[in-house]
Amino acid sequence: MAKIKVKPWDVAKYLTTPEKIAGYLQAAFEDGDLRVILKAIDNVARAHGVRKIAKNAHLGETTLYKALHEDSHPEFETILKVLTAAGMGMTVKPLARKATQ
């Protein structure tokens, strides 16, 4: 039987347009898990180039890596800087009301 080579799937390679990035980040924020959100932002930073994002966000690369680690709790300002450096903004919308309310 022939061996099958499997390469790890890297979402950052598919985040090629602002629309794809926005949809990806929106899904992460809707999930609500901080680790999922940080991983999504990390993937977006990798898609753009971590060095470029760090420079545009006025952060060191090491600081950016630490801020986006899944166990970190970055300041909101840092998240905003990184999203802005990636050409993204944030909006707020009301949550859907549950039928039991």
N, CA, C and O atoms as CSV, one atom per row, in Angstrom:
chain,resi,resn,atom,element,x,y,z
A,1,MET,N,N,0.846,-1.175,0.000
A,1,MET,CA,C,0.000,0.000,0.000
A,1,MET,C,C,0.893,1.241,0.000
A,1,MET,O,O,1.862,1.315,0.756
A,2,ALA,N,N,0.568,2.201,-0.839
A,2,ALA,CA,C,1.345,3.434,-0.948
A,2,ALA,C,C,1.093,4.329,0.254
A,2,ALA,O,O,-0.026,4.424,0.758
A,3,LYS,N,N,2.147,4.976,0.696
A,3,LYS,CA,C,2.008,5.910,1.812
A,3,LYS,C,C,1.432,7.223,1.308
A,3,LYS,O,O,1.778,7.700,0.227
A,4,ILE,N,N,0.570,7.783,2.095
A,4,ILE,CA,C,-0.030,9.074,1.771
A,4,ILE,C,C,0.635,10.132,2.634
A,4,ILE,O,O,0.688,10.015,3.858
A,5,LYS,N,N,1.137,11.156,1.982
A,5,LYS,CA,C,1.731,12.262,2.726
A,5,LYS,C,C,0.644,13.274,3.042
A,5,LYS,O,O,-0.117,13.684,2.166
A,6,VAL,N,N,0.586,13.662,4.282
A,6,VAL,CA,C,-0.409,14.626,4.727
A,6,VAL,C,C,0.321,15.859,5.248
A,6,VAL,O,O,1.238,15.764,6.063
A,7,LYS,N,N,-0.102,16.996,4.764
A,7,LYS,CA,C,0.467,18.250,5.238
A,7,LYS,C,C,-0.540,18.913,6.164
A,7,LYS,O,O,-1.744,18.831,5.924
A,8,PRO,N,N,-0.069,19.566,7.212
A,8,PRO,CA,C,-0.999,20.289,8.087
A,8,PRO,C,C,-1.723,21.373,7.293
A,8,PRO,O,O,-1.131,22.042,6.447
A,9,TRP,N,N,-2.997,21.531,7.579
A,9,TRP,CA,C,-3.793,22.558,6.910
A,9,TRP,C,C,-3.558,23.879,7.607
A,9,TRP,O,O,-3.636,23.952,8.833
A,10,ASP,N,N,-3.276,24.912,6.860
A,10,ASP,CA,C,-2.991,26.227,7.421
A,10,ASP,C,C,-3.991,27.234,6.880
A,10,ASP,O,O,-3.927,27.629,5.716
A,11,VAL,N,N,-4.915,27.643,7.737
A,11,VAL,CA,C,-5.961,28.580,7.323
A,11,VAL,C,C,-5.385,29.899,6.830
A,11,VAL,O,O,-5.992,30.560,5.988
A,12,ALA,N,N,-4.228,30.290,7.339
A,12,ALA,CA,C,-3.640,31.581,6.951
A,12,ALA,C,C,-3.413,31.665,5.442
A,12,ALA,O,O,-3.452,32.756,4.873
A,13,LYS,N,N,-3.181,30.544,4.802
A,13,LYS,CA,C,-2.956,30.535,3.351
A,13,LYS,C,C,-4.219,30.876,2.571
A,13,LYS,O,O,-4.144,31.255,1.402
A,14,TYR,N,N,-5.368,30.744,3.203
A,14,TYR,CA,C,-6.646,30.968,2.530
A,14,TYR,C,C,-7.280,32.313,2.888
A,14,TYR,O,O,-8.329,32.670,2.351
A,15,LEU,N,N,-6.659,33.040,3.772
A,15,LEU,CA,C,-7.161,34.362,4.164
A,15,LEU,C,C,-6.564,35.391,3.214
A,15,LEU,O,O,-5.669,36.153,3.581
A,16,THR,N,N,-7.068,35.399,2.004
A,16,THR,CA,C,-6.442,36.154,0.921
A,16,THR,C,C,-7.145,37.454,0.556
A,16,THR,O,O,-6.602,38.257,-0.203
A,17,THR,N,N,-8.344,37.671,1.084
A,17,THR,CA,C,-9.062,38.911,0.767
A,17,THR,C,C,-9.625,39.503,2.058
A,17,THR,O,O,-9.834,38.781,3.033
A,18,PRO,N,N,-9.867,40.798,2.065
A,18,PRO,CA,C,-10.476,41.409,3.255
A,18,PRO,C,C,-11.815,40.758,3.622
A,18,PRO,O,O,-12.140,40.621,4.801
A,19,GLU,N,N,-12.575,40.366,2.621
A,19,GLU,CA,C,-13.876,39.751,2.882
A,19,GLU,C,C,-13.730,38.392,3.563
A,19,GLU,O,O,-14.483,38.075,4.483
A,20,LYS,N,N,-12.774,37.596,3.118
A,20,LYS,CA,C,-12.532,36.291,3.747
A,20,LYS,C,C,-12.050,36.475,5.180
A,20,LYS,O,O,-12.471,35.755,6.086
A,21,ILE,N,N,-11.167,37.442,5.373
A,21,ILE,CA,C,-10.637,37.706,6.713
A,21,ILE,C,C,-11.759,38.182,7.634
A,21,ILE,O,O,-11.871,37.721,8.770
A,22,ALA,N,N,-12.580,39.095,7.149
A,22,ALA,CA,C,-13.679,39.624,7.970
A,22,ALA,C,C,-14.651,38.508,8.353
A,22,ALA,O,O,-15.071,38.427,9.508
A,23,GLY,N,N,-15.007,37.663,7.416
A,23,GLY,CA,C,-15.916,36.551,7.714
A,23,GLY,C,C,-15.318,35.582,8.716
A,23,GLY,O,O,-16.009,35.086,9.606
A,24,TYR,N,N,-14.031,35.316,8.563
A,24,TYR,CA,C,-13.320,34.411,9.478
A,24,TYR,C,C,-13.286,34.989,10.886
A,24,TYR,O,O,-13.550,34.279,11.857
A,25,LEU,N,N,-12.961,36.275,11.000
A,25,LEU,CA,C,-12.919,36.908,12.316
A,25,LEU,C,C,-14.308,37.004,12.927
A,25,LEU,O,O,-14.472,36.806,14.131
A,26,GLN,N,N,-15.298,37.304,12.115
A,26,GLN,CA,C,-16.667,37.389,12.626
A,26,GLN,C,C,-17.094,36.050,13.224
A,26,GLN,O,O,-17.702,36.014,14.293
A,27,ALA,N,N,-16.783,34.966,12.546
A,27,ALA,CA,C,-17.132,33.640,13.066
A,27,ALA,C,C,-16.419,33.371,14.390
A,27,ALA,O,O,-17.001,32.789,15.306
A,28,ALA,N,N,-15.168,33.792,14.488
A,28,ALA,CA,C,-14.418,33.595,15.730
A,28,ALA,C,C,-15.030,34.400,16.873
A,28,ALA,O,O,-15.179,33.891,17.984
A,29,PHE,N,N,-15.383,35.654,16.600
A,29,PHE,CA,C,-15.992,36.481,17.642
A,29,PHE,C,C,-17.366,35.945,18.042
A,29,PHE,O,O,-17.735,36.000,19.215
A,30,GLU,N,N,-18.115,35.435,17.085
A,30,GLU,CA,C,-19.423,34.868,17.409
A,30,GLU,C,C,-19.294,33.618,18.273
A,30,GLU,O,O,-20.181,33.316,19.072
A,31,ASP,N,N,-18.186,32.890,18.114
A,31,ASP,CA,C,-17.938,31.719,18.962
A,31,ASP,C,C,-17.835,32.140,20.419
A,31,ASP,O,O,-18.326,31.450,21.312
A,32,GLY,N,N,-17.187,33.289,20.655
A,32,GLY,CA,C,-17.112,33.856,21.995
A,32,GLY,C,C,-15.999,33.331,22.878
A,32,GLY,O,O,-15.796,33.853,23.974
A,33,ASP,N,N,-15.278,32.327,22.442
A,33,ASP,CA,C,-14.182,31.760,23.234
A,33,ASP,C,C,-12.921,32.587,22.969
A,33,ASP,O,O,-12.490,32.705,21.822
A,34,LEU,N,N,-12.334,33.154,24.011
A,34,LEU,CA,C,-11.151,34.006,23.845
A,34,LEU,C,C,-10.034,33.278,23.109
A,34,LEU,O,O,-9.348,33.879,22.283
A,35,ARG,N,N,-9.841,31.998,23.395
A,35,ARG,CA,C,-8.772,31.241,22.713
A,35,ARG,C,C,-9.032,31.149,21.213
A,35,ARG,O,O,-8.100,31.247,20.414
A,36,VAL,N,N,-10.278,30.962,20.833
A,36,VAL,CA,C,-10.637,30.894,19.412
A,36,VAL,C,C,-10.402,32.244,18.749
A,36,VAL,O,O,-9.877,32.312,17.638
A,37,ILE,N,N,-10.786,33.309,19.426
A,37,ILE,CA,C,-10.602,34.664,18.890
A,37,ILE,C,C,-9.119,34.978,18.724
A,37,ILE,O,O,-8.704,35.491,17.685
A,38,LEU,N,N,-8.327,34.674,19.737
A,38,LEU,CA,C,-6.890,34.953,19.656
A,38,LEU,C,C,-6.233,34.141,18.548
A,38,LEU,O,O,-5.369,34.655,17.837
A,39,LYS,N,N,-6.627,32.885,18.393
A,39,LYS,CA,C,-6.062,32.049,17.329
A,39,LYS,C,C,-6.446,32.610,15.965
A,39,LYS,O,O,-5.629,32.622,15.044
A,40,ALA,N,N,-7.679,33.073,15.834
A,40,ALA,CA,C,-8.109,33.649,14.562
A,40,ALA,C,C,-7.302,34.903,14.241
A,40,ALA,O,O,-6.855,35.080,13.107
A,41,ILE,N,N,-7.114,35.769,15.227
A,41,ILE,CA,C,-6.329,36.987,15.002
A,41,ILE,C,C,-4.884,36.627,14.681
A,41,ILE,O,O,-4.256,37.267,13.837
A,42,ASP,N,N,-4.357,35.613,15.347
A,42,ASP,CA,C,-3.007,35.127,15.052
A,42,ASP,C,C,-2.923,34.649,13.602
A,42,ASP,O,O,-1.961,34.965,12.902
A,43,ASN,N,N,-3.909,33.903,13.154
A,43,ASN,CA,C,-3.918,33.424,11.768
A,43,ASN,C,C,-3.983,34.579,10.778
A,43,ASN,O,O,-3.341,34.536,9.729
A,44,VAL,N,N,-4.745,35.596,11.102
A,44,VAL,CA,C,-4.825,36.779,10.243
A,44,VAL,C,C,-3.467,37.483,10.203
A,44,VAL,O,O,-3.015,37.913,9.142
A,45,ALA,N,N,-2.826,37.597,11.359
A,45,ALA,CA,C,-1.499,38.223,11.407
A,45,ALA,C,C,-0.499,37.428,10.563
A,45,ALA,O,O,0.320,38.008,9.850
A,46,ARG,N,N,-0.572,36.103,10.650
A,46,ARG,CA,C,0.329,35.281,9.827
A,46,ARG,C,C,0.015,35.420,8.347
A,46,ARG,O,O,0.925,35.397,7.517
A,47,ALA,N,N,-1.262,35.564,8.004
A,47,ALA,CA,C,-1.644,35.736,6.607
A,47,ALA,C,C,-1.055,37.028,6.035
A,47,ALA,O,O,-0.656,37.070,4.872
A,48,HIS,N,N,-1.004,38.069,6.847
A,48,HIS,CA,C,-0.458,39.364,6.419
A,48,HIS,C,C,1.058,39.422,6.564
A,48,HIS,O,O,1.724,40.214,5.896
A,49,GLY,N,N,1.594,38.587,7.434
A,49,GLY,CA,C,3.010,38.634,7.784
A,49,GLY,C,C,3.149,39.234,9.165
A,49,GLY,O,O,2.848,40.409,9.373
A,50,VAL,N,N,3.603,38.433,10.107
A,50,VAL,CA,C,3.669,38.871,11.501
A,50,VAL,C,C,4.562,40.100,11.652
A,50,VAL,O,O,4.233,41.022,12.399
A,51,ARG,N,N,5.666,40.112,10.958
A,51,ARG,CA,C,6.585,41.258,11.071
A,51,ARG,C,C,5.883,42.543,10.625
A,51,ARG,O,O,6.009,43.578,11.279
A,52,LYS,N,N,5.144,42.478,9.510
A,52,LYS,CA,C,4.432,43.645,8.983
A,52,LYS,C,C,3.340,44.102,9.953
A,52,LYS,O,O,3.198,45.296,10.213
A,53,ILE,N,N,2.578,43.157,10.482
A,53,ILE,CA,C,1.507,43.505,11.423
A,53,ILE,C,C,2.100,44.125,12.684
A,53,ILE,O,O,1.604,45.141,13.170
A,54,ALA,N,N,3.156,43.519,13.212
A,54,ALA,CA,C,3.789,44.042,14.423
A,54,ALA,C,C,4.276,45.469,14.198
A,54,ALA,O,O,4.077,46.344,15.041
A,55,LYS,N,N,4.913,45.692,13.055
A,55,LYS,CA,C,5.423,47.036,12.747
A,55,LYS,C,C,4.271,48.042,12.650
A,55,LYS,O,O,4.328,49.117,13.248
A,56,ASN,N,N,3.227,47.688,11.895
A,56,ASN,CA,C,2.096,48.602,11.711
A,56,ASN,C,C,1.304,48.822,12.997
A,56,ASN,O,O,0.663,49.861,13.160
A,57,ALA,N,N,1.343,47.853,13.907
A,57,ALA,CA,C,0.640,47.984,15.188
A,57,ALA,C,C,1.534,48.621,16.255
A,57,ALA,O,O,1.107,48.821,17.392
A,58,HIS,N,N,2.763,48.935,15.883
A,58,HIS,CA,C,3.744,49.526,16.808
A,58,HIS,C,C,4.001,48.587,17.988
A,58,HIS,O,O,4.047,49.009,19.144
A,59,LEU,N,N,4.167,47.299,17.663
A,59,LEU,CA,C,4.480,46.282,18.662
A,59,LEU,C,C,5.715,45.522,18.206
A,59,LEU,O,O,5.992,45.430,17.010
A,60,GLY,N,N,6.449,44.984,19.157
A,60,GLY,CA,C,7.536,44.096,18.802
A,60,GLY,C,C,6.962,42.747,18.378
A,60,GLY,O,O,5.871,42.371,18.807
A,61,GLU,N,N,7.691,42.023,17.543
A,61,GLU,CA,C,7.198,40.710,17.109
A,61,GLU,C,C,6.973,39.778,18.296
A,61,GLU,O,O,5.963,39.077,18.354
A,62,THR,N,N,7.900,39.769,19.231
A,62,THR,CA,C,7.764,38.908,20.405
A,62,THR,C,C,6.531,39.300,21.207
A,62,THR,O,O,5.795,38.435,21.682
A,63,THR,N,N,6.309,40.588,21.358
A,63,THR,CA,C,5.123,41.064,22.074
A,63,THR,C,C,3.858,40.596,21.371
A,63,THR,O,O,2.903,40.171,22.022
A,64,LEU,N,N,3.848,40.673,20.042
A,64,LEU,CA,C,2.683,40.234,19.281
A,64,LEU,C,C,2.450,38.737,19.464
A,64,LEU,O,O,1.320,38.316,19.710
A,65,TYR,N,N,3.496,37.936,19.348
A,65,TYR,CA,C,3.352,36.489,19.550
A,65,TYR,C,C,2.794,36.181,20.939
A,65,TYR,O,O,1.900,35.347,21.086
A,66,LYS,N,N,3.329,36.860,21.955
A,66,LYS,CA,C,2.856,36.628,23.324
A,66,LYS,C,C,1.402,37.062,23.488
A,66,LYS,O,O,0.623,36.380,24.154
A,67,ALA,N,N,1.036,38.184,22.889
A,67,ALA,CA,C,-0.326,38.708,23.021
A,67,ALA,C,C,-1.353,37.781,22.383
A,67,ALA,O,O,-2.488,37.699,22.851
A,68,LEU,N,N,-0.965,37.086,21.323
A,68,LEU,CA,C,-1.910,36.242,20.602
A,68,LEU,C,C,-1.840,34.778,20.996
A,68,LEU,O,O,-2.537,33.944,20.418
A,69,HIS,N,N,-1.013,34.462,21.966
A,69,HIS,CA,C,-0.945,33.081,22.459
A,69,HIS,C,C,-2.275,32.713,23.110
A,69,HIS,O,O,-2.899,33.548,23.765
A,70,GLU,N,N,-2.701,31.493,22.937
A,70,GLU,CA,C,-4.039,31.094,23.409
A,70,GLU,C,C,-4.241,31.216,24.911
A,70,GLU,O,O,-5.381,31.297,25.367
A,71,ASP,N,N,-3.181,31.231,25.682
A,71,ASP,CA,C,-3.314,31.361,27.133
A,71,ASP,C,C,-3.111,32.796,27.612
A,71,ASP,O,O,-3.072,33.049,28.816
A,72,SER,N,N,-2.982,33.730,26.683
A,72,SER,CA,C,-2.738,35.117,27.087
A,72,SER,C,C,-4.060,35.842,27.304
A,72,SER,O,O,-5.130,35.362,26.931
A,73,HIS,N,N,-3.950,36.985,27.903
A,73,HIS,CA,C,-5.094,37.872,28.104
A,73,HIS,C,C,-4.651,39.275,27.702
A,73,HIS,O,O,-4.394,40.125,28.554
A,74,PRO,N,N,-4.564,39.508,26.379
A,74,PRO,CA,C,-4.039,40.798,25.923
A,74,PRO,C,C,-4.995,41.944,26.252
A,74,PRO,O,O,-6.197,41.754,26.440
A,75,GLU,N,N,-4.424,43.109,26.311
A,75,GLU,CA,C,-5.241,44.297,26.524
A,75,GLU,C,C,-6.072,44.546,25.272
A,75,GLU,O,O,-5.656,44.225,24.159
A,76,PHE,N,N,-7.242,45.116,25.471
A,76,PHE,CA,C,-8.135,45.406,24.357
A,76,PHE,C,C,-7.446,46.322,23.347
A,76,PHE,O,O,-7.623,46.165,22.139
A,77,GLU,N,N,-6.674,47.261,23.837
A,77,GLU,CA,C,-5.948,48.179,22.957
A,77,GLU,C,C,-5.028,47.415,22.009
A,77,GLU,O,O,-4.900,47.783,20.841
A,78,THR,N,N,-4.392,46.364,22.497
A,78,THR,CA,C,-3.500,45.557,21.661
A,78,THR,C,C,-4.285,44.874,20.555
A,78,THR,O,O,-3.852,44.851,19.403
A,79,ILE,N,N,-5.443,44.318,20.905
A,79,ILE,CA,C,-6.291,43.671,19.905
A,79,ILE,C,C,-6.700,44.677,18.835
A,79,ILE,O,O,-6.639,44.378,17.642
A,80,LEU,N,N,-7.116,45.862,19.257
A,80,LEU,CA,C,-7.508,46.891,18.293
A,80,LEU,C,C,-6.352,47.290,17.380
A,80,LEU,O,O,-6.543,47.476,16.178
A,81,LYS,N,N,-5.163,47.419,17.944
A,81,LYS,CA,C,-3.988,47.772,17.139
A,81,LYS,C,C,-3.713,46.707,16.085
A,81,LYS,O,O,-3.436,47.030,14.930
A,82,VAL,N,N,-3.787,45.451,16.475
A,82,VAL,CA,C,-3.502,44.350,15.548
A,82,VAL,C,C,-4.568,44.287,14.456
A,82,VAL,O,O,-4.240,44.133,13.279
A,83,LEU,N,N,-5.828,44.404,14.834
A,83,LEU,CA,C,-6.902,44.376,13.834
A,83,LEU,C,C,-6.768,45.548,12.863
A,83,LEU,O,O,-6.937,45.377,11.655
A,84,THR,N,N,-6.468,46.726,13.382
A,84,THR,CA,C,-6.289,47.897,12.530
A,84,THR,C,C,-5.107,47.702,11.587
A,84,THR,O,O,-5.184,48.054,10.410
A,85,ALA,N,N,-4.023,47.146,12.097
A,85,ALA,CA,C,-2.841,46.888,11.271
A,85,ALA,C,C,-3.143,45.884,10.159
A,85,ALA,O,O,-2.493,45.889,9.114
A,86,ALA,N,N,-4.130,45.028,10.395
A,86,ALA,CA,C,-4.533,44.039,9.390
A,86,ALA,C,C,-5.625,44.596,8.471
A,86,ALA,O,O,-6.145,43.880,7.615
A,87,GLY,N,N,-5.969,45.866,8.650
A,87,GLY,CA,C,-6.982,46.481,7.811
A,87,GLY,C,C,-8.405,46.131,8.206
A,87,GLY,O,O,-9.325,46.223,7.393
A,88,MET,N,N,-8.581,45.728,9.457
A,88,MET,CA,C,-9.897,45.336,9.947
A,88,MET,C,C,-10.361,46.295,11.032
A,88,MET,O,O,-9.546,46.898,11.730
A,89,GLY,N,N,-11.660,46.431,11.168
A,89,GLY,CA,C,-12.260,47.221,12.234
A,89,GLY,C,C,-13.269,46.359,12.962
A,89,GLY,O,O,-13.521,45.219,12.575
A,90,MET,N,N,-13.833,46.898,13.998
A,90,MET,CA,C,-14.825,46.149,14.765
A,90,MET,C,C,-16.146,46.904,14.752
A,90,MET,O,O,-16.182,48.134,14.725
A,91,THR,N,N,-17.216,46.143,14.771
A,91,THR,CA,C,-18.542,46.701,14.937
A,91,THR,C,C,-19.245,45.929,16.036
A,91,THR,O,O,-18.840,44.823,16.392
A,92,VAL,N,N,-20.286,46.515,16.562
A,92,VAL,CA,C,-21.046,45.887,17.626
A,92,VAL,C,C,-22.487,45.773,17.167
A,92,VAL,O,O,-23.017,46.675,16.519
A,93,LYS,N,N,-23.116,44.656,17.508
A,93,LYS,CA,C,-24.509,44.487,17.156
A,93,LYS,C,C,-25.220,43.826,18.331
A,93,LYS,O,O,-24.585,43.132,19.126
A,94,PRO,N,N,-26.516,44.032,18.451
A,94,PRO,CA,C,-27.241,43.401,19.567
A,94,PRO,C,C,-27.277,41.883,19.385
A,94,PRO,O,O,-27.343,41.371,18.267
A,95,LEU,N,N,-27.231,41.199,20.494
A,95,LEU,CA,C,-27.363,39.756,20.462
A,95,LEU,C,C,-28.815,39.384,20.233
A,95,LEU,O,O,-29.722,40.103,20.652
A,96,ALA,N,N,-29.030,38.276,19.577
A,96,ALA,CA,C,-30.396,37.797,19.384
A,96,ALA,C,C,-30.983,37.417,20.728
A,96,ALA,O,O,-30.318,36.770,21.537
A,97,ARG,N,N,-32.207,37.807,20.970
A,97,ARG,CA,C,-32.862,37.477,22.241
A,97,ARG,C,C,-33.306,36.033,22.212
A,97,ARG,O,O,-33.778,35.532,21.191
A,98,LYS,N,N,-33.151,35.375,23.336
A,98,LYS,CA,C,-33.628,34.008,23.452
A,98,LYS,C,C,-35.143,34.034,23.604
A,98,LYS,O,O,-35.705,34.976,24.163
A,99,ALA,N,N,-35.786,33.010,23.109
A,99,ALA,CA,C,-37.245,32.944,23.154
A,99,ALA,C,C,-37.777,32.909,24.589
A,99,ALA,O,O,-38.934,33.261,24.818
A,100,THR,N,N,-36.962,32.495,25.550
A,100,THR,CA,C,-37.422,32.376,26.941
A,100,THR,C,C,-37.384,33.683,27.690
A,100,THR,O,O,-37.879,33.748,28.815
A,101,GLN,N,N,-36.818,34.728,27.118
A,101,GLN,CA,C,-36.723,36.011,27.831
A,101,GLN,C,C,-38.011,36.776,27.781
A,101,GLN,O,O,-38.099,37.874,28.331
